[in-house]
Amino acid sequence: MILAVFIDPVKADTFTLSLTTGDDYPPFTDRKLAQGGMATTLVLNAFEKSGYFVKEIEWLPWKRGYTLAQRGQYHAALLQNAAEKAG
């Protein structure tokens, strides 16, 4: 698993986050699981305890989500399935 964060601490809006994660990686992350899976829940709780509000999570294929986070469309790309990364 990996967490890629592209947060610019200078921006005023960094306390509200938009995240992306992959799907179909139970029990860690999957939109069908309660609260998005145990790893998604852990990451969300960590952000919230650090003072960040997570506005949305978009479920995308890992490569696309990671690329969009690098381009600034999301603040972070959460979790990946190793098989998906290799493919």
Secondary structure, DSSP 8 states (H G I E B T S, - for coil): --EEE---TTSGGGGEEEEEE-SSBTTTB-TTSGGG-HHHHHHHHHHHHTT-EEEEEEE--HHHHHHHHHTTSSSEEE---HHHHH-
